[in-house]
Amino acid sequence: MTSPRRPNRLAGQSDGGPERTPDGRYIIVRGRLWRAANPNLPEEERQRLVDTLMDARRAVKAAKASGDDAVLKAARVDVHAAKVALGERGPVWWTDSAPDYNRKMVENTPYAK
């Protein structure tokens, strides 16, 4: 079920992007919070990391198709490393000591308001 209200958008964000929390820390997908990439990353570095992440995801797909468990495991490690570097996993990128609600349902967090 989709929300009847308009998605929150950050300044400069295109209308085609996912709904975000007002503070920009999370994107909302099917009612679940997913940590957004660190907006403080320089654009060139962010793009390099996104490219690395996409390469790693393609490697996961290829490893699944080949049935090679060792290659699949290595590719998943690469996906995780890219997500940590982007700030989507690992230590939070914000500095105000706010808790991390990554992977939580919106309705079970302060963002439910």
C-alpha positions as CSV (number, residue, x, y, z in Angstrom):
1,M,0.0,0.0,0.0
2,T,1.4,3.4,-0.9
3,S,1.2,6.5,1.2
4,P,-1.4,9.0,0.0
5,R,0.8,11.9,1.0
6,R,3.4,13.4,-1.2
7,P,7.0,12.1,-0.7
8,N,9.4,14.3,1.2
9,R,12.2,15.6,-1.1
10,L,15.5,17.1,-0.3
11,A,16.4,20.4,-2.0
12,G,17.7,19.7,-5.5
13,Q,16.4,16.1,-5.5
14,S,14.5,15.1,-8.6
15,D,10.9,13.9,-8.4
16,G,12.0,10.4,-9.5
17,G,13.9,9.5,-6.4
18,P,12.6,7.6,-3.4
19,E,10.8,9.2,-0.5
20,R,13.1,10.5,2.2
21,T,12.8,11.3,5.9
22,P,12.7,15.1,6.6
23,D,16.3,15.0,7.9
24,G,17.5,13.2,4.7
25,R,19.1,10.3,6.7
26,Y,16.9,7.6,5.3
27,I,15.1,6.6,2.2
28,I,11.7,4.9,2.7
29,V,11.0,1.8,0.7
30,R,7.8,-0.1,1.2
31,G,7.4,1.4,4.7
32,R,11.0,0.6,5.8
33,L,13.8,3.0,6.5
34,W,17.1,2.4,4.7
35,R,20.1,4.6,5.5
36,A,20.8,7.1,2.7
37,A,24.4,7.7,1.5
38,N,26.4,10.3,3.2
39,P,25.5,13.6,1.6
40,N,28.8,15.1,2.7
41,L,30.8,12.9,0.3
42,P,32.3,14.8,-2.6
43,E,30.3,14.1,-5.8
44,E,33.3,12.5,-7.6
45,E,34.0,10.1,-4.7
46,R,30.3,9.3,-4.3
47,Q,30.0,8.4,-8.0
48,R,33.1,6.3,-7.8
49,L,31.7,4.4,-4.8
50,V,28.3,4.0,-6.6
51,D,30.1,2.6,-9.6
52,T,32.0,0.2,-7.3
53,L,28.7,-0.9,-5.7
54,M,27.1,-1.5,-9.1
55,D,30.1,-3.6,-10.2
56,A,29.9,-5.6,-7.0
57,R,26.2,-6.2,-7.4
58,R,26.7,-7.4,-11.0
59,A,29.4,-9.7,-9.7
60,V,26.9,-11.1,-7.1
61,K,24.4,-11.8,-10.0
62,A,27.1,-13.5,-12.1
63,A,28.3,-15.6,-9.1
64,K,24.8,-16.8,-8.4
65,A,24.3,-17.8,-12.1
66,S,27.6,-19.7,-12.0
67,G,26.9,-21.4,-8.7
68,D,30.4,-20.5,-7.4
69,D,29.9,-20.0,-3.7
70,A,33.4,-18.7,-3.1
71,V,33.0,-16.0,-5.8
72,L,29.5,-15.2,-4.4
73,K,30.8,-14.7,-0.9
74,A,33.6,-12.4,-2.2
75,A,31.2,-10.4,-4.3
76,R,28.9,-9.9,-1.3
77,V,31.9,-8.7,0.8
78,D,32.6,-6.1,-2.0
79,V,28.9,-5.0,-1.9
80,H,29.1,-4.5,1.9
81,A,32.4,-2.6,1.7
82,A,31.0,-0.2,-0.9
83,K,27.8,0.4,1.2
84,V,30.0,1.1,4.3
85,A,32.1,3.5,2.3
86,L,28.9,5.3,1.1
87,G,27.6,5.5,4.7
88,E,24.7,3.2,4.1
89,R,26.0,0.6,6.5
90,G,28.5,0.7,9.3
91,P,29.0,3.7,11.6
92,V,26.4,6.5,11.0
93,W,27.6,9.6,9.1
94,W,25.7,12.1,11.2
95,T,27.3,13.6,14.3
96,D,24.5,14.5,16.6
97,S,24.4,11.1,18.4
98,A,20.9,10.3,17.1
99,P,20.2,6.6,17.0
100,D,20.2,4.6,13.8
101,Y,16.9,3.3,12.6
102,N,18.2,1.5,9.5
103,R,16.0,-1.3,8.4
104,K,13.3,-0.5,10.9
105,M,9.6,0.0,9.8
106,V,8.8,3.7,9.8
107,E,5.7,3.1,12.0
108,N,8.0,1.8,14.8
109,T,10.3,4.9,14.8
110,P,10.0,8.6,15.6
111,Y,9.6,9.2,11.9
112,A,6.1,7.7,12.1
113,K,4.9,11.2,13.0
